[in-house]
Amino acid sequence: MASESVGGILGAIVAAVVLAVAVVFGPIGQYGKPPKPAKVEPAPAAAPAAPAPRGPIIREVPNQ
């Protein structure tokens, strides 16, 4: 039974260390960081609208 007690104590120590490291380093990703400023791009000059793309043109080929 002594080995189970030692294992439990070591497990609690490892869990405490892992929890402490997680608290120190904080969340991974964008959660703990301030939001990035959005890039402001100037509006492009008014260009004429392009016609909508059309499908392929199928022409009948005479049989020879």
Secondary structure as UniProt FT lines:
FT   HELIX           2..25
FT   TURN            31..32
//
